[in-house]
């Protein structure tokens, strides 16, 4: 069953849909979207179990792809450019494989189609160890999270999910328990049928270990018209760490081919 995805739209021009990564939301993309809106009609969406989109017990790349299909149908978007970061990149790749007629050009930020080793155990442990019923402040949550997540920027990113309900109780925007239960699936290789014929740009952060064109990944050749670009000085969050270089790469690929 598909869910009705929360979204924001800005700009005019060819349609560009952006899919965020794990623990993220459309909020993380407002800055890049404002600049991309000079050339495109940008659609920012919260994927299921993230942001302000509905929570659902079913969570894998297949249902994320179907959510996106339903979203495009609802808004009469016949064919779009598609950009996805990390988890969103995997969802975008599977969508392009299943619905090739709906994707003009595909951009995948720092993620490949194959299987990955676990990387988020400490993050899940830190978040799940925060007792929301006993939490008194956001500052307290940040202090508790430090034990498992030493990087201040990562803590800040994760705690964007924390909010107060109208009754004053704390809660998570993301469906933390379902993300944790589904994590092993998110690490698995995509069930691609291939070949994927749309032009595809893989954007890699120089300092990231997530995407390496030389890494053995039998699925890369399925993206027939693929190219790779490396953004210097960037880690996994390329769009946030080197925004100017990232936007230049995206606009060049979409506008100039």
PEWO-V968683 format. One record per backbone hydrogen bond with DSSP energy under -0.5 kcal/mol. CO is the residue of the C=O (numbers start at 1). NH is the residue of the N-H. E is the energy in kcal/mol with one decimal. If there is no record, write none. Layout:
# PEWO-V968683
CO|NH|E / CO|NH|E
This chain:
# PEWO-V968683
3|5|-0.9 / 4|54|-0.5 / 6|46|-2.5 / 8|44|-3.0 / 10|42|-3.0 / 14|41|-2.2 / 15|81|-2.9 / 16|43|-3.1 / 17|83|-2.8 / 18|20|-0.5 / 18|45|-1.4 / 19|85|-2.3 / 21|24|-2.0 / 25|28|-1.3 / 26|29|-1.8 / 27|30|-1.1 / 29|33|-2.4 / 30|34|-2.2 / 31|35|-1.2 / 32|36|-2.6 / 33|37|-2.1 / 35|38|-1.5 / 36|39|-2.0 / 36|40|-1.8 / 37|12|-0.9 / 39|14|-0.6 / 40|42|-0.9 / 41|16|-2.5 / 42|10|-2.0 / 42|44|-0.6 / 43|18|-2.6 / 43|45|-0.5 / 44|8|-2.2 / 45|20|-0.6 / 45|47|-0.6 / 47|50|-1.5 / 49|175|-2.0 / 50|53|-2.0 / 54|49|-2.2 / 57|59|-0.5 / 60|64|-1.9 / 61|65|-2.3 / 62|66|-1.9 / 63|67|-2.5 / 64|68|-1.9 / 65|69|-2.1 / 66|70|-2.5 / 67|71|-2.2 / 68|72|-2.7 / 69|73|-2.4 / 70|74|-2.5 / 71|75|-1.8 / 72|77|-2.9 / 73|76|-1.4 / 76|78|-0.9 / 80|104|-3.1 / 81|17|-2.6 / 82|107|-2.8 / 83|19|-2.7 / 84|109|-3.0 / 85|88|-2.3 / 86|89|-0.6 / 86|90|-1.9 / 87|91|-2.2 / 88|92|-2.2 / 89|93|-2.3 / 90|94|-2.3 / 91|95|-2.2 / 92|96|-2.5 / 93|97|-1.7 / 94|98|-2.5 / 95|99|-3.1 / 99|102|-2.1 / 100|103|-0.9 / 102|80|-2.7 / 102|104|-0.5 / 104|199|-0.6 / 105|82|-2.6 / 106|201|-2.7 / 107|84|-2.3 / 107|109|-0.5 / 108|110|-0.8 / 108|203|-2.8 / 109|86|-2.2 / 113|190|-2.7 / 120|124|-2.7 / 121|125|-2.7 / 122|126|-2.7 / 123|127|-2.5 / 124|128|-2.9 / 125|129|-1.5 / 127|130|-1.2 / 129|131|-0.8 / 130|132|-1.0 / 131|134|-1.1 / 131|135|-0.8 / 132|170|-0.5 / 137|141|-1.6 / 138|142|-2.4 / 139|143|-2.1 / 140|144|-2.5 / 141|145|-2.2 / 142|146|-1.1 / 144|147|-1.0 / 145|148|-1.4 / 145|149|-2.7 / 150|152|-0.5 / 151|155|-2.3 / 152|156|-2.4 / 153|157|-2.1 / 154|158|-2.7 / 155|159|-2.7 / 157|160|-1.0 / 158|161|-1.7 / 159|162|-1.2 / 161|173|-2.9 / 163|171|-2.4 / 165|168|-2.2 / 169|165|-3.5 / 171|163|-2.5 / 174|176|-1.7 / 175|179|-2.5 / 176|180|-2.3 / 177|181|-2.3 / 178|182|-1.9 / 179|183|-0.6 / 180|183|-0.9 / 182|185|-0.6 / 182|186|-1.8 / 183|187|-1.2 / 184|188|-0.5 / 185|188|-1.5 / 187|116|-2.7 / 190|192|-1.8 / 195|197|-0.7 / 196|224|-1.3 / 196|225|-0.6 / 199|106|-2.5 / 200|202|-0.5 / 200|227|-1.8 / 201|108|-2.9 / 201|203|-0.6 / 202|204|-0.6 / 202|229|-2.2 / 203|110|-3.5 / 204|231|-3.1 / 205|208|-1.8 / 212|215|-2.0 / 215|217|-0.7 / 217|220|-1.4 / 219|222|-1.6 / 220|223|-2.2 / 222|195|-0.5 / 222|196|-3.4 / 222|224|-1.4 / 223|226|-1.0 / 225|200|-2.4 / 227|202|-2.9 / 229|204|-3.2 / 230|232|-0.7 / 231|206|-2.4 / 231|234|-1.3 / 234|207|-3.3 / 236|238|-1.4 / 237|240|-0.9 / 237|241|-2.5 / 238|242|-2.5 / 242|246|-2.4 / 243|247|-2.7 / 244|248|-2.1 / 245|249|-2.1 / 246|250|-2.4 / 247|251|-2.9 / 248|252|-2.3 / 249|253|-2.0 / 250|254|-2.4 / 251|255|-2.8 / 251|256|-0.5 / 252|256|-1.8 / 252|257|-0.8 / 253|257|-0.5
